[in-house]
Amino acid sequence: MAIAVRLQYNRSVSNPSRRRRDPEQTRTAIIAALLDAVHDGDFAPTTKALAQRAGVSERSIFVHFPTRDDLLIAATDLQSERVEALIVTADTSAPLGERVDAVVRQSAAIFALQRNPRVLGLLESSSVPAVDERMRLTDQRIRDGLGHMFTPELTRDGELDEELLDLVDATASWPLRHHLVERRSASEDDSSKALRRALLLLLS
């Protein structure tokens, strides 16, 4: 059973003088502060700590995000946009090895970006449905990209082999790299080599 991460929302806040900034900039700064905190390993940042990171007043957090769920959902949206920006495209006529290398680089970049934020999302998804839905959408877009990238290898009798695509998706996904790096103590290079080998075996 997942243990939900607790953002420490403290409504007993002072209202220090801060330089006024555009509301959207303030909102984005708060979201980025949460993602940065989680990326640094702080899964329960206080509103005071977030305000300091964002360079805003603590009260501003509650103005833009009345509840912790509101902030978590917004952070998931931004994180998902960052992840989706890393999805690669390639000419399906390119050699298989080149396309596999592109996907392995994509996997490494996504893992580096969301190593800890992804953990936060997984822990929160059971209690915040909107977080789970947004993460599933990003996962689906990654899967769709793989389906396009490897269309020649995944097509059987004129139809896409969904089971094989599921295996390719699982191999290139965050959980497998997380297992190799965090549980098996593999280096980033070794985990990339393992993923490349597995993908070539599946697709050759």
Backbone hydrogen bonds, N-H to C=O, Kabsch-Sander energy under -0.5 kcal/mol:
donor,donor_aa,acceptor,acceptor_aa,energy
4,A,2,A,-0.6
7,L,5,V,-0.7
8,Q,45,P,-1.3
9,Y,7,L,-1.4
10,N,8,Q,-0.7
11,R,9,Y,-0.6
13,V,11,R,-1.7
26,T,22,D,-2.3
27,R,23,P,-2.6
28,T,24,E,-2.5
29,A,25,Q,-2.4
30,I,26,T,-2.0
31,I,27,R,-2.1
32,A,28,T,-2.8
33,A,29,A,-1.9
34,L,30,I,-1.9
35,L,31,I,-2.2
36,D,32,A,-2.7
37,A,33,A,-2.3
38,V,34,L,-2.5
39,H,35,L,-2.6
40,D,36,D,-1.7
41,G,38,V,-1.8
42,D,37,A,-2.8
43,F,41,G,-1.0
47,T,8,Q,-1.7
50,L,46,T,-2.4
51,A,47,T,-2.5
52,Q,48,K,-2.1
53,R,49,A,-2.2
54,A,50,L,-2.6
55,G,51,A,-1.6
56,V,51,A,-2.0
60,S,57,S,-0.6
61,I,57,S,-0.7
61,I,58,E,-0.9
62,F,58,E,-0.8
63,V,59,R,-1.6
64,H,60,S,-2.2
65,F,61,I,-2.6
71,L,67,T,-1.4
72,L,68,R,-2.5
73,I,69,D,-2.7
74,A,70,D,-1.9
75,A,71,L,-2.5
76,T,72,L,-2.3
77,D,73,I,-2.2
78,L,74,A,-2.2
79,Q,75,A,-2.7
80,S,76,T,-2.6
81,E,77,D,-2.1
82,R,78,L,-2.1
83,V,79,Q,-2.3
84,E,80,S,-2.9
85,A,81,E,-1.5
86,L,83,V,-1.8
87,I,84,E,-1.2
94,A,91,D,-2.2
98,E,95,P,-0.5
99,R,95,P,-1.8
100,V,96,L,-2.8
101,D,97,G,-2.4
102,A,98,E,-1.9
103,V,99,R,-2.0
104,V,100,V,-2.5
105,R,101,D,-2.3
106,Q,102,A,-2.1
107,S,103,V,-2.7
108,A,104,V,-2.2
109,A,105,R,-2.4
110,I,106,Q,-2.6
111,F,107,S,-2.3
112,A,108,A,-2.3
113,L,109,A,-1.9
114,Q,110,I,-2.5
115,R,111,F,-0.8
118,R,114,Q,-2.3
119,V,115,R,-0.5
120,L,116,N,-2.2
121,G,117,P,-2.5
122,L,118,R,-2.6
123,L,119,V,-2.3
124,E,120,L,-2.1
125,S,121,G,-2.0
126,S,122,L,-0.5
127,S,124,E,-1.4
128,V,124,E,-1.9
131,V,128,V,-1.3
132,D,128,V,-1.5
133,E,129,P,-2.6
134,R,130,A,-2.0
135,M,131,V,-2.3
136,R,132,D,-2.3
137,L,133,E,-1.9
138,T,134,R,-2.0
139,D,135,M,-2.5
140,Q,136,R,-2.3
141,R,137,L,-2.1
142,I,138,T,-2.1
143,R,139,D,-2.3
144,D,140,Q,-2.8
145,G,141,R,-1.9
146,L,142,I,-1.9
147,G,143,R,-2.4
148,H,144,D,-2.0
149,M,145,G,-2.6
150,F,146,L,-2.4
151,T,148,H,-1.4
154,L,150,F,-2.1
155,T,151,T,-1.3
156,R,159,E,-3.6
159,E,156,R,-1.8
161,D,154,L,-3.0
162,E,160,L,-1.2
165,L,161,D,-2.2
166,D,162,E,-2.3
167,L,163,E,-1.7
168,V,164,L,-2.4
169,D,165,L,-3.0
170,A,166,D,-2.5
171,T,167,L,-2.2
172,A,168,V,-2.2
173,S,169,D,-0.6
173,S,170,A,-0.5
177,R,173,S,-1.5
178,H,174,W,-2.9
179,H,175,P,-2.4
180,L,176,L,-2.3
181,V,177,R,-2.7
182,E,178,H,-2.9
183,R,178,H,-0.7
183,R,179,H,-1.3
184,R,179,H,-1.8
186,A,180,L,-3.0
191,S,187,S,-2.6
192,S,188,E,-2.0
193,K,189,D,-2.3
194,A,190,D,-2.2
195,L,191,S,-2.3
196,R,192,S,-2.5
197,R,193,K,-2.4
198,A,194,A,-2.4
199,L,195,L,-2.5
200,L,196,R,-2.3
201,L,197,R,-2.1
202,L,198,A,-2.1
203,L,199,L,-2.3
204,S,200,L,-1.8
